[in-house]
Amino acid sequence: MNHKKRMISLLFSSLLVTSCGTKDYSISLFIYDSTDTFILSLKDNILDEFSDFYNINEIKYAEYNQTLQNEQIVKSINEGRDLLLVNVVDRLAASSIIEKAETKNIPVIFFNREPLSEDLKKANNSYYVGTSPIKEGELQGSLIDETFRGANNFANSNYDKNKDGKLSLIILKGSNGHQDSELRTEHCISTLKSLGYDIDIISTIYCDWSKEKAKNDFEQLYEQNADLIELVISANDDMALGVIEYLKSLETYDSTIEIKDQFFPIFGIDATMVGKFSVSAGELTGTVINDSKAQAHAIKILSEYILMGESANRKEFPYEFEDGKFIHLNPEVYRE
């Protein structure tokens, strides 16, 4: 956020403190799973942001079960909440959540898992806050190119194991159909191709954003393709760290040699605390910042805007809406 927008945000927040900060709002927070490192960081930052003005009355975890989350949300709607903050399990369920909330005129802010555009556009008072997965993928591709120092240099380097000039890689995606996972991967690959790389995708696997699942699923791939793998692209840090944990369990692993030089480069997205530590340790080659603090702040400011109702001045709102419903924040490459 530039200086002007920060000043507007501070002004906007100060107005809210005096105008509505004393009102006791009832707010519910719904999380798709209790083991996702990034989501837990985002949840903690949301709680920190909201502590200044409002109490979040309940936090519910769905443990990857949309039916359970539906039941949790219906219960909160029937209890008459003022606002729902929803990290939906399945983005296709957003439409029914919006419909149920609108029966009680309850606004909804979806975050991290983006509803279908048509579902959100037709909603009266529902929004989405998240990152830009397209830009994340592009940055990840640029970071990979930076590591190889260009496509031509890659073809003449030790990274090109079979000296065929092709970049042979494994792709780790999150959950099947998750928009961030698909767009991050798609635009990472398209960026590499635009930079001159001849891409050979050995395999693509869905690891549900899970470190443990990535570790287990990668084992067979490595046993079958150890001499072919020249790069691993992961849609988040946790899955990339699962691959690293597997590699470190091998008898051939040498802790004095960086993973990228001993095996192959591995790239993630999110720049979680454990991800950044892994970069510093010479294990994870690189990652892209998915700023949970910035997203939590945007969710707080949007919540204030919604709860103020018609007294809110949209001209003073510090974020740009896409199609009137979506706020996408820009990522950055993580550098130590």
Disulfide bonds with the S-S distance in Angstrom:
none
